[in-house]
Amino acid sequence: MEAGMQTVWERYIKPMIYMHGVPDEMHMLYYYQYFKAGVLSMLKLWLDRSCIESPQEVAEMITKTLDR
């Protein structure tokens, strides 16, 4: 999970945060922690609901959060 999140951080979140006017790496880390906590919470909910949705559906929901 951590390795996958690192890839998402480098490819998507860091550039997105930079485009929104946060050039400082330290501040970016706070946004990263916020995003990571949200993703983990979504995965926990999915597991708690016995994985009713497909992995693809959950991945799409997580990916859509990047657009916001």
C-alpha positions as CSV (number, residue, x, y, z in Angstrom):
1,M,0.0,0.0,0.0
2,E,2.7,2.4,1.0
3,A,4.7,1.9,-2.2
4,G,1.5,2.4,-4.3
5,M,0.7,5.5,-2.4
6,Q,4.2,6.8,-3.1
7,T,3.6,6.4,-6.8
8,V,0.3,8.2,-6.6
9,W,2.0,11.0,-4.6
10,E,4.7,11.5,-7.2
11,R,2.6,11.2,-10.3
12,Y,-0.6,12.9,-9.3
13,I,-0.9,14.5,-5.9
14,K,2.3,16.4,-5.8
15,P,1.9,18.0,-9.2
16,M,-1.8,18.8,-8.5
17,I,-0.9,20.4,-5.1
18,Y,1.8,22.4,-6.8
19,M,-0.6,23.6,-9.5
20,H,-2.9,24.8,-6.7
21,G,-0.2,27.1,-5.4
22,V,1.5,25.1,-2.7
23,P,5.2,25.0,-3.8
24,D,6.6,24.1,-0.4
25,E,7.4,20.4,0.0
26,M,6.7,20.4,3.7
27,H,3.2,21.8,3.2
28,M,2.6,19.3,0.5
29,L,3.3,16.5,2.9
30,Y,0.3,17.6,5.0
31,Y,-1.9,17.4,2.0
32,Y,-0.5,14.0,1.2
33,Q,-1.2,12.7,4.7
34,Y,-4.8,14.0,4.4
35,F,-5.3,12.2,1.1
36,K,-3.7,9.0,2.3
37,A,-5.9,8.9,5.4
38,G,-9.0,9.4,3.1
39,V,-7.9,6.5,0.9
40,L,-7.3,4.2,3.8
41,S,-10.7,5.1,5.2
42,M,-12.4,4.3,1.9
43,L,-10.6,1.0,1.8
44,K,-11.6,0.2,5.4
45,L,-15.2,1.0,4.6
46,W,-15.0,-1.3,1.5
47,L,-13.6,-4.1,3.6
48,D,-16.2,-3.5,6.4
49,R,-18.9,-3.9,3.8
50,S,-17.5,-7.3,2.7
51,C,-16.1,-5.9,-0.6
52,I,-19.5,-5.5,-2.1
53,E,-18.2,-3.2,-4.8
54,S,-15.6,-4.5,-7.3
55,P,-12.0,-3.5,-6.8
56,Q,-12.4,-1.5,-10.1
57,E,-15.3,0.5,-8.7
58,V,-13.4,1.4,-5.5
59,A,-10.3,2.3,-7.6
60,E,-12.5,4.6,-9.7
61,M,-14.0,6.3,-6.6
62,I,-10.5,6.9,-5.2
63,T,-9.3,8.2,-8.6
64,K,-12.2,10.6,-8.8
65,T,-11.1,12.2,-5.5
66,L,-8.0,13.4,-7.4
67,D,-10.2,15.5,-9.7
68,R,-11.5,17.5,-6.7
